[in-house]
Amino acid sequence: MNTPVYTISAKAIDLVARIAEKVGELKGSGVYSRNLRLRRINRLRSIQSSLAIENNTLTLGQVTDIIEGKRVLGLPHEIQEVKNAYQAYEHLLEYDPFKVKDFLKAHQFMTSELVKEAGHFRSQGIGVFEGIKLIHAGANYQFVPGLITDLFAWAKKSDAHPLIKSSILHFEIEFIHPFIDGNGRIGRLWQTLVLSRWNELFAWLPVETVVYENQQGYYDALETAQKAGDSEIFIEFMLNVILQALEELPNRKITDIFTDINTDKLSKTELEFLEQIAGYLDKNGEITNYRAQLLTNKSDVSVKKYFAKFVEIGILKVEGKNKGRKYMINNK
């Protein structure tokens, strides 16, 4: 049986400990488990970001509208990608992460009406290109079913920590490239699945958003690990991403973070925006317009509008001008 080659570095061990501590803090606060709206926002952020990594141009607002059944102007295949990804993530807690049939079922959801071999391993060779340069050639298609079967058999028996195991699975799926299309989306989904079996919090954690914000680093880590024949670098990268995603979640109620907030003064979209940036503000004490754009996928104009409202009603205060402008929680 083929088994993955990986090294667990001291850095990875430290990151696992820090992540576990952060998960414990969030679980103890109980805030996240009760906030169904924040769960939904983060699920949609995960979908939008995972698709954006694969060059889908739809914004978070458009993704939300599609899921809510509203008409959206966009490329038909991009709209279909959103609908498919939503179905794949909605069934997340039903999959067995170590069953090949569930892996294929998830791919069927993810690529329905987009590829001919949706829900089936590819029947031809494939390569990942940067321009005309071949970056990575997937495994010989004839070996794919056996490689995935061996990978899942290893994962089921392995006593590696789920944080480590999920990262290895993610890397190996990208390395094998089992499908004609959708490999990146499925790899990220499968890591989320393994993590959610460890702690359900991860079913709603927008790890994909942080990957998208660090997209070049993601590709570099994949390439470096592939060349090394060892997933060590990729494991470290993903653990860093997971920790960052956790640190950006609010571990206190929004009314504790913004002590003078009057939610009656905020519209639904304004409150959702505030919830998306609350964790970052709580941890860092300040936020820029650009960082808020990354966290919420809102335009520069929209973010300025939200911040202007929050400053006007006294939730936030502002310092600096132009690119140096920063917003902070108003504790007066």
C-alpha positions in Angstrom: 0.0 0.0 0.0 1.3 3.5 -0.9 1.5 5.8 2.1 2.2 9.6 2.1 5.6 10.9 2.8 5.6 13.7 5.4 7.7 15.2 8.1 6.1 16.7 11.3 8.4 19.7 12.2 8.7 21.4 15.5 7.0 24.4 14.0 4.0 22.2 13.0 3.8 20.8 16.5 3.8 24.3 18.0 1.0 25.4 15.6 -1.1 22.3 16.5 -0.9 23.3 20.1 -1.8 26.9 19.5 -4.7 25.9 17.3 -6.0 23.5 19.9 -5.8 26.2 22.5 -7.7 28.6 20.3 -10.4 26.0 19.5 -10.8 25.5 23.3 -11.3 29.2 23.9 -13.9 29.5 21.2 -15.7 26.4 22.4 -15.7 27.7 25.9 -17.1 31.1 24.9 -20.1 29.4 23.3 -20.5 32.5 21.1 -19.9 30.9 17.8 -22.1 27.9 18.3 -25.1 30.2 19.0 -24.5 32.6 16.2 -26.2 31.0 13.2 -26.0 34.1 11.1 -22.2 34.2 11.5 -22.1 30.5 10.6 -24.0 31.2 7.4 -21.8 34.2 6.5 -18.7 32.2 7.0 -20.1 29.3 4.9 -20.7 31.7 2.0 -17.3 33.2 2.5 -15.7 29.8 2.2 -17.6 29.0 -1.0 -16.8 32.4 -2.6 -13.1 32.2 -1.7 -12.6 28.6 -2.8 -14.1 29.4 -6.1 -12.2 32.7 -6.4 -8.9 30.7 -6.0 -10.0 29.0 -9.3 -10.7 32.4 -11.0 -14.4 32.6 -10.4 -15.1 36.4 -10.4 -18.4 36.5 -8.5 -18.4 38.6 -5.3 -19.6 37.5 -1.9 -22.7 39.6 -2.4 -23.4 37.9 -5.7 -22.8 34.5 -4.2 -25.2 35.3 -1.4 -27.9 36.4 -3.9 -27.5 33.2 -5.9 -27.9 31.0 -2.8 -31.0 33.1 -1.9 -32.5 32.5 -5.3 -32.1 36.0 -6.7 -31.2 36.8 -10.2 -27.5 37.7 -10.7 -25.7 39.0 -13.8 -22.8 36.8 -14.3 -21.2 34.1 -16.5 -23.5 31.0 -16.5 -20.7 28.6 -15.6 -19.6 30.8 -12.6 -23.2 30.9 -11.3 -23.4 27.1 -11.7 -20.1 26.7 -9.8 -21.7 28.6 -6.8 -24.8 26.5 -6.8 -22.7 23.3 -7.0 -20.3 24.4 -4.3 -23.2 25.2 -2.0 -24.6 21.7 -2.4 -21.2 20.1 -1.8 -20.7 22.1 1.5 -24.3 21.6 2.6 -23.8 17.9 2.6 -20.4 18.2 4.4 -21.5 16.5 7.7 -23.0 13.6 5.8 -19.7 12.4 4.1 -17.4 9.8 5.5 -13.9 11.3 4.9 -12.4 7.9 4.4 -14.9 6.5 1.9 -14.1 6.8 -1.8 -17.8 6.7 -2.8 -18.4 9.8 -0.7 -15.4 11.5 -2.2 -16.9 10.9 -5.6 -20.3 12.0 -4.5 -18.8 15.3 -3.3 -17.2 15.8 -6.7 -20.5 15.1 -8.3 -22.1 17.9 -6.3 -19.1 20.2 -7.0 -18.9 19.8 -10.8 -22.5 18.8 -11.9 -23.3 20.2 -15.3 -19.8 21.6 -15.6 -17.7 18.5 -16.5 -18.5 15.3 -18.3 -16.8 13.2 -15.7 -18.5 14.7 -12.7 -18.4 12.2 -9.8 -15.8 10.0 -11.6 -12.1 9.7 -11.6 -10.5 11.1 -14.8 -9.9 8.8 -17.7 -7.0 10.7 -19.2 -3.8 12.5 -18.4 -3.8 16.0 -16.9 -1.3 18.7 -16.1 -1.2 22.0 -14.2 0.3 24.8 -16.3 1.5 28.3 -15.7 1.2 29.8 -19.2 2.9 27.1 -21.3 5.1 25.8 -18.5 4.0 22.5 -16.9 4.0 23.0 -13.2 2.7 19.6 -12.2 1.6 16.4 -14.0 -1.0 14.5 -12.1 -0.6 10.8 -11.5 -1.2 8.4 -14.4 -5.0 8.2 -14.7 -4.9 4.3 -14.5 -3.4 4.5 -11.1 -5.7 7.1 -9.6 -8.4 4.8 -8.1 -5.8 2.7 -6.4 -3.9 5.8 -5.1 -7.0 7.4 -3.6 -8.1 4.1 -2.1 -4.6 3.7 -0.5 -4.7 7.3 0.7 -8.0 6.9 2.5 -7.0 3.6 4.0 -3.9 5.2 5.4 -5.9 8.2 6.7 -8.5 5.9 8.4 -5.8 4.0 10.3 -3.3 6.8 11.0 -3.1 8.2 14.5 -1.8 11.5 13.2 -3.5 14.5 14.7 -6.5 15.6 12.5 -4.8 19.0 11.9 -1.8 17.2 10.4 -3.8 14.4 8.7 -6.2 16.8 7.0 -3.3 18.8 5.6 -1.6 15.7 4.3 -4.9 14.6 2.6 -5.3 18.0 1.1 -1.8 17.9 -0.3 -2.0 14.3 -1.6 -5.3 15.0 -3.4 -3.7 18.0 -5.2 -0.6 15.8 -6.0 -2.6 12.9 -7.4 -5.0 15.3 -9.2 -7.7 12.6 -9.4 -10.3 14.5 -11.4 -10.4 16.2 -14.8 -11.5 19.4 -13.0 -12.3 20.6 -9.5 -9.3 19.1 -7.7 -8.5 22.3 -5.8 -12.1 22.8 -4.6 -12.3 19.1 -3.5 -9.0 19.2 -1.8 -10.0 22.2 0.3 -13.4 20.7 1.0 -11.9 17.4 2.1 -9.5 19.1 4.6 -12.5 20.9 6.0 -14.4 17.6 6.3 -11.6 15.9 8.3 -11.3 18.9 10.6 -15.1 19.1 11.1 -15.0 15.5 12.3 -12.5 16.5 14.9 -14.5 19.7 15.9 -17.7 20.8 14.2 -16.5 24.4 14.4 -14.4 23.7 11.3 -17.5 23.0 9.3 -18.2 26.8 9.5 -14.6 28.2 9.7 -13.7 30.1 6.5 -10.2 28.7 6.1 -10.6 29.1 2.3 -10.9 32.8 2.8 -7.4 33.0 4.3 -6.1 30.7 1.6 -7.4 33.1 -1.0 -5.8 36.0 0.8 -2.5 34.1 0.7 -3.1 32.5 -2.7 0.5 32.8 -4.0 1.8 31.3 -0.8 -0.6 28.4 -1.2 0.7 27.6 -4.7 4.3 28.1 -3.6 3.8 25.7 -0.6 2.2 23.1 -2.9 5.0 23.4 -5.5 7.8 23.3 -2.9 6.3 20.2 -1.2 5.8 18.5 -4.5 9.4 19.1 -5.5 10.6 17.9 -2.1 8.4 14.8 -2.2 7.4 15.6 1.4 4.3 17.6 2.5 6.1 19.2 5.5 6.0 22.8 4.0 2.4 22.5 2.9 1.4 21.2 6.4 3.0 24.2 8.0 1.4 26.6 5.6 -2.1 25.2 6.2 -1.7 25.2 9.9 -0.7 28.8 9.8 -3.8 29.5 7.7 -6.1 27.6 10.1 -4.7 29.6 13.1 -5.2 32.9 11.3 -8.8 31.9 10.4 -9.5 31.1 14.0 -7.9 34.3 15.3 -10.2 36.3 13.0 -13.3 34.8 14.6 -14.9 36.8 17.5 -14.6 34.8 20.7 -16.9 37.3 22.5 -20.4 38.4 21.8 -20.5 41.4 19.4 -22.2 43.4 22.1 -19.2 42.7 24.4 -16.7 43.8 21.7 -18.7 46.9 20.9 -20.0 47.8 24.3 -22.1 50.8 23.2 -23.6 49.2 20.1 -27.3 49.6 19.4 -28.1 46.9 16.8 -31.5 48.7 16.1 -29.5 51.4 14.4 -27.9 48.9 12.0 -29.4 47.3 8.9 -29.0 43.5 8.4 -26.2 44.1 5.9 -24.4 46.6 8.2 -24.6 44.1 11.1 -23.3 41.3 9.0 -20.4 43.5 7.8 -19.6 44.3 11.5 -19.7 40.7 12.5 -17.2 39.8 9.7 -14.6 42.3 10.9 -15.3 42.0 14.6 -12.9 39.2 15.3 -10.0 40.9 13.5 -10.7 44.2 15.3 -11.0 42.5 18.7 -7.6 40.8 18.2 -5.7 43.6 16.5 -7.3 46.7 17.9 -7.5 48.4 14.5 -8.4 47.7 10.8 -7.7 49.3 7.5 -10.1 49.7 4.6 -8.0 47.3 2.5 -8.0 44.6 5.2 -11.8 44.9 5.6 -12.1 44.4 1.8 -10.2 41.2 2.1 -12.3 39.9 5.0 -15.6 40.8 3.5 -15.1 40.8 -0.3 -16.8 44.2 -0.4 -15.7 47.0 -2.7 -13.6 50.0 -1.6 -16.7 52.2 -1.9 -18.9 49.9 0.1 -16.4 49.5 2.9 -16.0 53.3 3.1 -19.8 53.6 3.4 -20.0 51.1 6.2 -17.1 52.6 8.1 -18.6 56.1 7.7 -21.8 54.9 9.3 -20.0 53.2 12.2 -18.0 56.3 12.9 -21.1 58.4 12.7 -23.0 56.4 15.3 -19.9 56.1 17.6 -19.1 52.4 17.2 -15.7 53.1 15.6 -13.3 56.0 15.6 -10.9 56.8 12.8 -7.3 58.1 12.7 -5.0 59.0 9.8 -5.7 59.9 6.2 -5.9 58.2 2.8 -4.0 54.9 2.8 -2.8 55.5 6.4 -6.4 55.6 7.7 -7.2 53.1 10.4 -10.4 52.4 12.2 -10.5 51.4 15.9 -13.2 50.4 18.4 -14.5 53.5 20.1 -14.2 52.7 23.9 -15.0 56.2 25.2 
